[in-house]
Structures are given as structure tokens and as C-alpha cells.
């Protein structure tokens, strides 16, 4: 049986061990140089000078996501030059241009604790138009109060930054994987304004449905504003099969005017046509009031995931779209008739 004196000694020892552990932890992870936000890099990043950005985890640069300027926008160069999401790129450039942090450590011993060592960190490299390296950052795990830890490559100075580069590149979890390129893809493959659509031609094999807009006639009134509804009011001209249900046809047009793919696919050159897009069995042509038109080709379907290949325009990149979206477009003619009263 432990006497009171021995028990007291054990309690004191436990307290001392706890204080020692706390002191060691505080020393290991203490904020350096009194805190305060400062520049992570010696030279701030000029976002306007950045021509390309590559990002990868640890020792896997061959799996990098690569963004590249193209005209007034950006493309995902590592995904066949697919357009990048403007908002996501703008946010990344803002985060890089305003990159500051509170210094947390200058010790190489704790880099892996922050998941910011060379092997475990997210490397983000920016280059100028001539290929010169403008910056090389290594980003670590999410900080307790938001943001993430970050350092300049080659430096052991770790900063707690308000920006989260891991989140920007879709890196998550205790065992981070390589950045997700799909996160950056702008998968809105076609966009138009429904009021500007003049006609839609839907071809499905030998079957063709032509949807021709008919604008509402001006009202008989002295008020010129009320007399001319412009293009805001319309119906759809009947065809040989009879009248169309306006709400049903408007639904098809709305789908086509805001068409989203589910994913991009590898472009194929030459005579090989694994996607069925060289001579598609189904197409849709939208013609606008200014006479311009766009043809959307729908190719082979994939039963395993209920998706269909598509391409917008002759020069569009191939992509996949959910069959449920395709079914909303290619409906039987009888399904577009008005409901019987």
C-alpha cells in the first residue's frame, strides 16, 4: 500500500513532467520574434507578372496541376488546355499577391509536424512569361484558426498565413494526395441567354425537331413602352405535328443555354473516334437573333456511369455529360405537345 509521503512524491513528479512537456512544446512551436504579420517572401508576388503556376505534393512534380495564362483568362495546361474557373484563379492570385504570415518557427526539426517539409508539403511554383521562376512556396496543413502554414522553398521559416493553399488546390486530409485538377476546370461548356435564342434544331438519328421562336406582337396601345415587348415574350411555332408546350420547350432551351459537363476527357487525334464525335448521331444547333449558331455534338454513351460524350463546336474539347441532362434535351415529339385540357 502506497503511503501518503510516496503518493505526494508521485504527484509532484507528475506535475514536473507535465510542466516540462508544456515548456518543451511551447518552445518548439512558439511564435517567433514577437508575432505580427510579415512578408513570407523577400519580394512580394506581382500577380500580373505570373504566366504559369504548378502545384504538387512532395516528391511528385510529374503529377503537378499546371495553370497557364491564355489571352485574358487561364487554362489548366495539365488537363489539355481546358478553361480554368475564373473566380478560383482570381482568388488564388489575390492570396498570392497578399501573402503574409505570422512567423511560427525557424527550426528544420518541426517542418514535418506542420506537413511543410519538402516531402510532405504542397509545392507551388510560379513562373514569368519567359519561364523564369518568380516564387516557390511550400504550403503545409491548415492552421488551427484557419488559413495554413507556408514557407519559402529553401527556408525553414514557417508562417501562419490567412490564405489556405491546400484548400485552393483541393488537398485534404492527414495524408494529403496530389492536387485535384478537376477542381480547376470550368465545366460550363455552353452559355447563352434564352431571350436571344431564335431557333433550336434537334437531330436524333433520322428524327429532327425544329423549334422556331415567334415573338409576341406589340399591344395596341398609345404607350410605346407597353406596345413593344421586345424579345421578352414569345411562343414556339407549331410544326407538322402540331403545337408545342411552351414551358416544356423553354425547359430544353434553358438546359442548352447553361450546359455543364461532368468532366473533361483526353482529346484524340487522327481517324480514331472512341467517343463517337466525328460523326455524331445526335446534335443540337442553337441559332441566335444575330445569326450566329453553335452546334453541340453528342456521341457514345457509357453505361457504366450513365454519361455521354459531347463536344461544343467543331473545335471544342471532348467532355462527358450526365445522361439525365441529355434525356432532358432529346425528348419524343409527343412529349412536347401541350397538355390536353
Backbone torsions as a table, in degrees:
resi	resn	phi	psi	omega
1	UNK	NA	132.0	-177.6
2	UNK	-77.7	126.8	178.6
3	UNK	-80.4	171.2	-175.0
4	UNK	-63.9	-35.6	-178.8
5	UNK	-66.8	-42.9	179.4
6	UNK	-65.3	-42.1	179.8
7	UNK	-62.3	-40.5	178.3
8	UNK	-62.8	-39.2	178.8
9	UNK	-64.0	-39.9	178.6
10	UNK	-64.2	-40.6	178.8
11	UNK	-61.9	-45.2	178.7
12	UNK	-61.4	-41.5	-179.7
13	UNK	-63.4	-42.4	178.6
14	UNK	-63.1	-40.5	178.5
15	UNK	-62.8	-44.0	179.7
16	UNK	-63.4	-41.2	178.2
17	UNK	-63.8	-40.2	178.7
18	UNK	-63.4	-43.9	178.6
19	UNK	-64.2	-38.9	179.1
20	UNK	-65.0	-42.3	178.8
21	UNK	-63.1	-43.6	179.8
22	UNK	-63.1	-44.0	-178.5
23	UNK	-64.2	-40.9	-179.7
24	UNK	-64.8	-42.2	179.5
25	UNK	-64.9	-44.8	179.7
26	UNK	-60.9	-40.1	-179.6
27	UNK	-68.3	-37.5	-176.4
28	UNK	-69.3	-38.2	-173.3
29	UNK	-115.1	12.5	-176.1
30	UNK	-65.7	147.1	174.3
31	UNK	-63.4	134.4	-175.4
32	UNK	-93.0	146.6	172.1
33	UNK	59.7	34.6	171.2
34	UNK	76.5	10.0	176.5
35	UNK	78.9	-168.6	-177.5
36	UNK	95.1	142.4	-177.8
37	UNK	-84.2	137.7	179.5
38	UNK	-143.9	168.0	-178.9
39	UNK	-65.6	134.0	176.8
40	UNK	-74.5	-36.5	179.2
41	UNK	-103.9	154.9	178.9
42	UNK	-66.2	-31.6	176.9
43	UNK	-121.3	124.0	178.5
44	UNK	-58.0	151.1	-178.4
45	UNK	-79.8	126.3	173.3
46	UNK	-90.8	101.3	-174.4
47	UNK	-58.7	-32.6	-177.7
48	UNK	-68.5	-20.4	-179.1
49	UNK	-90.0	-8.4	-177.0
50	UNK	-80.1	123.7	-179.5
51	UNK	-101.6	-31.7	179.6
52	UNK	-149.5	153.9	178.8
53	UNK	-136.2	130.3	175.1
54	UNK	-118.5	143.8	-179.9
55	UNK	-141.5	134.9	178.9
56	UNK	-154.8	162.9	178.6
57	UNK	-95.4	130.1	170.7
58	UNK	51.4	-125.2	-173.6
59	UNK	-97.7	38.0	-178.9
60	UNK	-126.2	55.8	-179.7
61	UNK	-63.5	-21.2	179.1
62	UNK	-70.9	-14.4	178.8
63	UNK	-103.3	22.5	-174.6
64	UNK	-70.4	145.8	164.7
65	UNK	-84.6	130.7	-178.2
66	UNK	-123.7	123.5	176.1
67	UNK	-105.4	145.0	-176.4
68	UNK	-145.9	139.6	176.3
69	UNK	-65.6	142.0	175.7
70	UNK	-146.2	104.1	-175.3
71	UNK	64.2	-126.7	179.4
72	UNK	-90.1	0.0	-177.8
73	UNK	-127.0	-160.1	-179.8
74	UNK	-132.1	151.4	174.6
75	UNK	-126.4	160.0	174.8
76	UNK	-92.2	93.6	-174.5
77	UNK	-62.3	-30.1	179.7
78	UNK	-78.3	-5.6	176.1
79	UNK	-123.1	52.8	171.5
80	UNK	63.2	25.6	177.5
81	UNK	75.6	25.0	178.8
82	UNK	-67.3	140.5	180.0
83	UNK	-57.5	139.8	178.8
84	UNK	-93.0	156.5	178.3
85	UNK	-68.1	117.5	-177.6
86	UNK	-57.8	-43.7	-176.2
87	UNK	-64.0	-38.9	-178.9
88	UNK	-69.0	-40.2	177.6
89	UNK	-66.4	-42.9	179.6
90	UNK	-59.7	-41.9	179.9
91	UNK	-65.8	-40.3	178.4
92	UNK	-62.4	-44.6	-179.0
93	UNK	-65.6	-35.3	176.2
94	UNK	-65.1	-44.9	179.4
95	UNK	-61.2	-41.4	-179.7
96	UNK	-69.3	-39.9	-178.5
97	UNK	-68.9	-24.8	-178.5
98	UNK	-111.8	29.3	-172.5
99	UNK	-72.9	106.2	174.8
100	UNK	-134.9	162.4	179.7
101	UNK	-160.1	167.4	176.2
102	UNK	-99.5	121.1	-175.3
103	UNK	-65.5	129.6	-178.0
104	UNK	-112.5	-25.5	-177.3
105	UNK	-163.2	155.0	171.5
106	UNK	-130.2	22.3	-176.3
107	UNK	-106.6	129.7	176.9
108	UNK	-65.5	-22.6	-176.4
109	UNK	-65.8	-24.8	-174.4
110	UNK	-105.9	6.1	-177.8
111	UNK	-60.1	-41.7	-179.3
112	UNK	-69.4	-25.8	176.6
113	UNK	-65.6	-33.1	177.0
114	UNK	-87.1	0.3	-173.0
115	UNK	53.4	45.6	-175.1
116	UNK	-129.5	13.2	175.5
117	UNK	-75.6	171.2	-176.3
118	UNK	-59.6	-34.2	-176.2
119	UNK	-83.3	-30.6	-174.6
120	UNK	-107.3	-11.4	-176.2
121	UNK	-85.1	165.5	174.8
122	UNK	-91.7	115.2	178.5
123	UNK	-86.7	129.3	178.3
124	UNK	-126.3	114.0	-175.0
125	UNK	-118.5	129.1	176.5
126	UNK	-112.7	138.7	179.4
127	UNK	-125.2	152.8	176.0
128	UNK	-83.2	-178.5	-176.3
129	UNK	-61.9	-29.5	-179.3
130	UNK	-89.4	3.3	179.9
131	UNK	91.7	1.7	179.8
132	UNK	-75.5	140.3	-179.1
133	UNK	-75.1	123.0	179.9
134	UNK	-93.9	-32.8	178.0
135	UNK	-162.0	155.7	174.8
136	UNK	-142.3	105.2	-179.6
137	UNK	-104.0	154.4	170.4
138	UNK	-124.3	119.8	-177.0
139	UNK	-105.4	141.1	179.8
140	UNK	-110.2	-161.7	-173.0
141	UNK	-68.9	169.2	-179.3
142	UNK	-65.5	136.1	178.7
143	UNK	-76.2	153.5	-177.2
144	UNK	-56.0	-34.5	-178.4
145	UNK	-102.1	23.0	-179.7
146	UNK	97.0	169.0	-175.0
147	UNK	74.4	-156.9	-179.6
148	UNK	-155.2	169.1	175.9
149	UNK	-87.6	144.4	-176.1
150	UNK	-151.8	151.5	175.2
151	UNK	-148.5	162.5	173.3
152	UNK	-80.4	139.6	177.8
153	UNK	-58.2	135.0	-179.0
154	UNK	89.9	-6.5	178.6
155	UNK	-115.3	148.7	176.4
156	UNK	-96.9	1.5	179.6
157	UNK	-74.6	115.5	-178.1
158	UNK	-102.7	132.0	-179.1
159	UNK	-120.0	144.4	170.1
160	UNK	-91.5	110.7	-175.8
161	UNK	-105.1	151.9	177.7
162	UNK	-73.8	-23.7	178.4
163	UNK	-82.5	152.7	179.7
164	UNK	-122.4	95.3	-178.9
165	UNK	-69.6	-30.3	175.2
166	UNK	-59.1	-48.3	-179.7
167	UNK	-63.8	-40.2	-179.8
168	UNK	-57.2	-38.1	-176.5
169	UNK	-99.6	9.8	176.5
170	UNK	69.6	37.1	177.8
171	UNK	-102.7	124.5	-175.8
172	UNK	-136.8	165.9	168.9
173	UNK	88.4	167.7	178.9
174	UNK	-70.9	-29.1	176.8
175	UNK	-114.6	81.6	-172.0
176	UNK	-62.0	140.8	175.7
177	UNK	-102.1	174.4	-178.9
178	UNK	-63.3	153.1	-179.3
179	UNK	-54.0	147.2	-178.1
180	UNK	-91.5	111.3	-179.3
181	UNK	-65.8	-29.8	-177.3
182	UNK	-62.2	-28.8	179.4
183	UNK	-56.5	-29.9	-175.0
184	UNK	-92.0	-13.1	-173.8
185	UNK	-74.2	129.8	172.4
186	UNK	-85.9	98.0	-171.7
187	UNK	-90.2	12.3	171.2
188	UNK	-80.6	100.7	-171.4
189	UNK	-86.1	-17.9	176.2
190	UNK	-150.5	136.2	179.5
191	UNK	-141.2	131.0	176.3
192	UNK	-152.0	170.5	177.7
193	UNK	-103.0	126.2	-173.8
194	UNK	-57.7	-35.7	-178.1
195	UNK	-67.0	-20.9	-179.3
196	UNK	-90.0	-6.7	179.4
197	UNK	-74.5	129.3	179.1
198	UNK	-97.1	-40.5	179.8
199	UNK	-156.7	159.9	177.2
200	UNK	-136.3	127.9	177.1
201	UNK	-114.3	119.2	-177.5
202	UNK	-109.6	118.5	179.8
203	UNK	-115.8	126.5	179.5
204	UNK	-132.8	94.5	-174.1
205	UNK	65.7	-124.0	179.0
206	UNK	-87.6	-5.2	-176.9
207	UNK	-93.1	138.7	-179.3
208	UNK	-137.3	131.9	174.5
209	UNK	-120.0	126.0	178.8
210	UNK	-110.4	120.7	177.8
211	UNK	-104.3	111.7	-176.4
212	UNK	-114.0	122.8	-177.2
213	UNK	-76.1	142.7	175.4
214	UNK	-126.6	114.0	-176.3
215	UNK	-72.6	149.4	179.0
216	UNK	-66.7	142.7	179.2
217	UNK	-73.9	146.5	177.4
218	UNK	-59.8	144.6	178.4
219	UNK	-74.1	153.3	178.9
220	UNK	-85.8	88.0	-177.2
221	UNK	-150.7	157.0	179.4
222	UNK	-77.6	-17.4	179.7
223	UNK	-79.1	109.0	-176.1
224	UNK	-63.9	-32.9	-180.0
225	UNK	-67.7	-39.7	179.9
226	UNK	-77.1	-23.5	-176.5
227	UNK	-71.9	-31.5	-175.4
228	UNK	-113.2	104.9	179.0
229	UNK	-77.2	-1.5	-178.8
230	UNK	63.0	-132.0	179.2
231	UNK	-107.1	13.7	-174.7
232	UNK	-80.4	-18.6	-178.4
233	UNK	-126.9	133.6	-178.1
234	UNK	-157.8	167.5	168.8
235	UNK	-131.2	-179.5	177.8
236	UNK	-117.1	128.4	-176.1
237	UNK	-61.9	138.1	175.3
238	UNK	-63.9	154.0	172.6
239	UNK	-115.1	-164.8	-176.8
240	UNK	-61.6	-23.7	-179.1
241	UNK	-89.3	-3.0	177.6
242	UNK	115.1	-157.3	-175.4
243	UNK	-79.7	161.2	175.3
244	UNK	-108.1	147.4	171.0
245	UNK	-79.0	115.7	-173.7
246	UNK	-58.8	-44.3	-176.6
247	UNK	-64.3	-37.1	-179.9
248	UNK	-68.5	-43.4	179.4
249	UNK	-69.1	-40.2	176.6
250	UNK	-58.8	-34.9	177.5
251	UNK	-63.9	-40.8	176.8
252	UNK	-63.1	-46.0	-179.1
253	UNK	-62.8	-41.3	178.7
254	UNK	-60.6	-41.5	178.1
255	UNK	-61.9	-44.3	-177.9
256	UNK	-70.1	-29.2	-178.9
257	UNK	-78.4	-16.2	178.1
258	UNK	-134.9	68.9	-171.8
259	UNK	-96.0	123.8	-179.0
260	UNK	-116.0	135.3	172.1
261	UNK	-85.0	163.0	176.1
262	UNK	-93.2	-24.9	179.5
263	UNK	-170.8	159.0	173.8
264	UNK	-89.5	158.4	177.5
265	UNK	-132.2	166.4	-177.0
266	UNK	-67.9	123.8	175.0
267	UNK	-63.7	144.4	-179.9
268	UNK	-120.7	128.8	-180.0
269	UNK	-104.1	159.3	177.2
270	UNK	91.1	-162.4	-174.7
271	UNK	-79.6	-17.5	-180.0
272	UNK	-64.3	135.8	-176.6
273	UNK	-136.4	68.4	-177.1
274	UNK	-69.1	-17.2	-176.3
275	UNK	-96.7	-9.2	-178.5
276	UNK	70.6	30.1	-177.1
277	UNK	-103.8	-10.5	178.6
278	UNK	-69.4	-42.5	176.3
279	UNK	-131.8	73.8	-172.8
280	UNK	-67.4	142.2	177.9
281	UNK	-79.9	-19.2	-179.2
282	UNK	-130.5	131.3	177.3
283	UNK	-140.8	157.1	173.2
284	UNK	-133.0	130.6	177.3
285	UNK	-117.4	120.5	175.3
286	UNK	-101.9	128.7	176.4
287	UNK	-114.8	130.8	-178.5
288	UNK	-95.5	171.3	-176.7
289	UNK	-63.4	-24.6	179.5
290	UNK	-85.6	2.9	177.2
291	UNK	93.8	-11.4	178.9
292	UNK	-74.1	150.1	-178.8
293	UNK	-138.9	155.1	177.8
294	UNK	-133.9	130.8	177.4
295	UNK	-108.0	129.5	179.0
296	UNK	-108.9	121.7	-178.4
297	UNK	-99.5	136.5	177.2
298	UNK	-116.9	123.2	-174.7
299	UNK	-103.1	-135.7	-176.1
300	UNK	-70.3	150.3	175.3
301	UNK	-100.4	151.8	177.9
302	UNK	-114.0	110.9	-177.5
303	UNK	-66.6	-30.6	-174.3
304	UNK	-64.1	-30.1	179.1
305	UNK	-130.1	10.4	176.9
306	UNK	54.4	52.9	176.8
307	UNK	-130.5	158.4	-178.3
308	UNK	-128.9	143.4	176.1
309	UNK	-77.3	144.3	175.9
310	UNK	-146.3	163.4	175.7
311	UNK	-147.3	135.0	178.8
312	UNK	-102.1	115.2	-178.3
313	UNK	77.8	165.4	-178.2
314	UNK	-66.7	-29.6	-176.4
315	UNK	-102.7	7.3	-178.1
316	UNK	-69.8	154.7	176.6
317	UNK	-81.4	143.9	179.2
318	UNK	-69.6	148.5	-179.5
319	UNK	-151.0	177.0	176.1
320	UNK	-114.9	147.0	177.8
321	UNK	-137.6	148.9	-178.8
322	UNK	-67.3	140.1	178.3
323	UNK	-58.3	-32.1	-179.8
324	UNK	-61.0	-34.9	176.7
325	UNK	-70.7	-42.6	178.4
326	UNK	-60.5	-40.6	-179.3
327	UNK	-64.6	-29.5	178.0
328	UNK	-69.3	-25.5	-178.9
329	UNK	-87.2	-48.5	-175.1
330	UNK	-94.2	79.7	178.9
331	UNK	-101.0	156.9	174.7
332	UNK	-65.7	147.0	-177.9
333	UNK	-59.0	-39.3	-179.7
334	UNK	-62.0	-28.1	-179.2
335	UNK	-71.2	-15.4	-178.3
336	UNK	-97.4	3.6	178.3
337	UNK	-76.7	153.2	176.2
338	UNK	-62.6	151.4	175.9
339	UNK	-67.6	141.1	178.1
340	UNK	-70.7	133.7	-178.9
341	UNK	-81.3	NA	NA
